[in-house]
């Protein structure tokens, strides 16, 4: 199931940590759990910045079945798979997929999307590929 899977209070201001499950759009048998900070109305008023959540996040992905890479971009820069079209949270954060056949893995990088300056707010996770999945990807 995709969408919100949990949330809990982080402090006395009502700020919350949100957890969402998101299936990779090109690899349905990979699900990524993304956690992020959701500011409360009280904190937004106090900070004077109503429309933005912090861009801190964490990502963890796992296989839930066989993987095929038939519809996956194999470029070294990878492909942005979750962005602002999925939710308001992704206005500030993106998740990119990079396939590393040499090391038998799919890498997912969560990073902040700063327009003017880049940011070091990143998280990374990987999903192991089987020898058969790698052979299939190389044969295409």
C-alpha positions as a Python dict, from the first residue, in 0.01 Angstrom:
ca = {
    (1, 'X'): (0, 0, 0),
    (2, 'X'): (131, 341, -93),
    (3, 'X'): (95, 657, 113),
    (4, 'X'): (115, 749, 478),
    (5, 'X'): (206, 459, 705),
    (6, 'X'): (278, 645, 1028),
    (7, 'X'): (330, 972, 1209),
    (8, 'X'): (424, 1077, 1559),
    (9, 'X'): (474, 1394, 1759),
    (10, 'X'): (829, 1528, 1774),
    (11, 'X'): (799, 1809, 2031),
    (12, 'X'): (564, 2025, 2237),
    (13, 'X'): (492, 2259, 1941),
    (14, 'X'): (302, 1983, 1760),
    (15, 'X'): (568, 1918, 1494),
    (16, 'X'): (551, 1566, 1358),
    (17, 'X'): (767, 1306, 1193),
    (18, 'X'): (582, 1159, 893),
    (19, 'X'): (653, 821, 730),
    (20, 'X'): (533, 742, 377),
    (21, 'X'): (567, 424, 172),
    (22, 'X'): (630, 489, -198),
    (23, 'X'): (670, 227, -470),
    (24, 'X'): (935, 295, -731),
    (25, 'X'): (727, 386, -1041),
    (26, 'X'): (949, 182, -1277),
    (27, 'X'): (1024, -103, -1034),
    (28, 'X'): (697, -189, -854),
    (29, 'X'): (868, -455, -639),
    (30, 'X'): (1081, -193, -464),
    (31, 'X'): (915, 9, -191),
    (32, 'X'): (1085, 312, -33),
    (33, 'X'): (995, 435, 313),
    (34, 'X'): (1058, 807, 341),
    (35, 'X'): (1046, 993, 671),
    (36, 'X'): (1034, 1369, 703),
    (37, 'X'): (958, 1653, 941),
    (38, 'X'): (617, 1823, 917),
    (39, 'X'): (595, 2160, 1091),
    (40, 'X'): (286, 2245, 1294),
    (41, 'X'): (79, 2560, 1242),
    (42, 'X'): (210, 2694, 1574),
    (43, 'X'): (572, 2646, 1468),
    (44, 'X'): (502, 2801, 1126),
    (45, 'X'): (358, 3112, 1294),
    (46, 'X'): (647, 3127, 1541),
    (47, 'X'): (911, 3095, 1266),
    (48, 'X'): (735, 3335, 1029),
    (49, 'X'): (775, 3095, 736),
    (50, 'X'): (430, 2954, 671),
    (51, 'X'): (477, 2756, 350),
    (52, 'X'): (794, 2551, 395),
    (53, 'X'): (887, 2237, 582),
    (54, 'X'): (1253, 2164, 655),
    (55, 'X'): (1416, 1960, 380),
    (56, 'X'): (1556, 1698, 620),
    (57, 'X'): (1454, 1346, 529),
    (58, 'X'): (1558, 982, 542),
    (59, 'X'): (1496, 704, 291),
    (60, 'X'): (1512, 327, 315),
    (61, 'X'): (1420, 99, 26),
    (62, 'X'): (1369, -275, 5),
    (63, 'X'): (1265, -536, -245),
    (64, 'X'): (926, -696, -199),
    (65, 'X'): (949, -926, -502),
    (66, 'X'): (1146, -997, -822),
    (67, 'X'): (1304, -696, -990),
    (68, 'X'): (1318, -618, -1360),
    (69, 'X'): (1508, -318, -1492),
    (70, 'X'): (1338, -307, -1834),
    (71, 'X'): (1187, 42, -1785),
    (72, 'X'): (1474, 194, -1586),
    (73, 'X'): (1708, 474, -1693),
    (74, 'X'): (2062, 329, -1670),
    (75, 'X'): (2240, 664, -1707),
    (76, 'X'): (2512, 746, -1449),
    (77, 'X'): (2312, 1044, -1322),
    (78, 'X'): (2013, 819, -1263),
    (79, 'X'): (1653, 929, -1260),
    (80, 'X'): (1451, 1141, -1021),
    (81, 'X'): (1164, 917, -919),
    (82, 'X'): (987, 1111, -645),
    (83, 'X'): (939, 1485, -674),
    (84, 'X'): (690, 1764, -607),
    (85, 'X'): (419, 1596, -817),
    (86, 'X'): (386, 1323, -552),
    (87, 'X'): (330, 1541, -246),
    (88, 'X'): (392, 1884, -100),
    (89, 'X'): (687, 1739, 92),
    (90, 'X'): (874, 1672, -232),
    (91, 'X'): (868, 2047, -306),
    (92, 'X'): (1188, 2062, -97),
    (93, 'X'): (1321, 1706, -132),
    (94, 'X'): (1373, 1465, -420),
    (95, 'X'): (1462, 1097, -441),
    (96, 'X'): (1686, 979, -725),
    (97, 'X'): (1749, 621, -840),
    (98, 'X'): (2089, 513, -976),
    (99, 'X'): (2152, 160, -1101),
    (100, 'X'): (2501, 23, -1022),
    (101, 'X'): (2530, -307, -1210),
    (102, 'X'): (2902, -335, -1129),
    (103, 'X'): (2819, -355, -757),
    (104, 'X'): (2488, -542, -797),
    (105, 'X'): (2266, -271, -653),
    (106, 'X'): (2009, -2, -706),
    (107, 'X'): (2093, 313, -510),
    (108, 'X'): (1833, 560, -387),
    (109, 'X'): (1947, 907, -280),
    (110, 'X'): (1721, 1149, -94),
    (111, 'X'): (1844, 1507, -126),
    (112, 'X'): (1721, 1856, -57),
    (113, 'X'): (1622, 2064, -355),
    (114, 'X'): (1771, 2407, -300),
    (115, 'X'): (1725, 2638, -598),
    (116, 'X'): (2010, 2881, -528),
    (117, 'X'): (2265, 2675, -333),
    (118, 'X'): (2308, 2301, -313),
    (119, 'X'): (2263, 2140, 25),
    (120, 'X'): (2438, 1859, 211),
    (121, 'X'): (2108, 1722, 344),
    (122, 'X'): (2121, 1377, 187),
    (123, 'X'): (2042, 1018, 276),
    (124, 'X'): (2122, 702, 81),
    (125, 'X'): (2003, 343, 70),
    (126, 'X'): (2048, 52, -169),
    (127, 'X'): (1869, -261, -284),
    (128, 'X'): (2074, -568, -382),
    (129, 'X'): (2026, -725, -724),
    (130, 'X'): (2053, -1098, -795),
    (131, 'X'): (2295, -1232, -1059),
    (132, 'X'): (1992, -1319, -1277),
    (133, 'X'): (1855, -961, -1254),
    (134, 'X'): (2195, -820, -1349),
    (135, 'X'): (2230, -1060, -1646),
    (136, 'X'): (1881, -966, -1764),
    (137, 'X'): (1961, -593, -1741),
    (138, 'X'): (2286, -635, -1935),
    (139, 'X'): (2112, -838, -2207),
    (140, 'X'): (1864, -565, -2295),
}
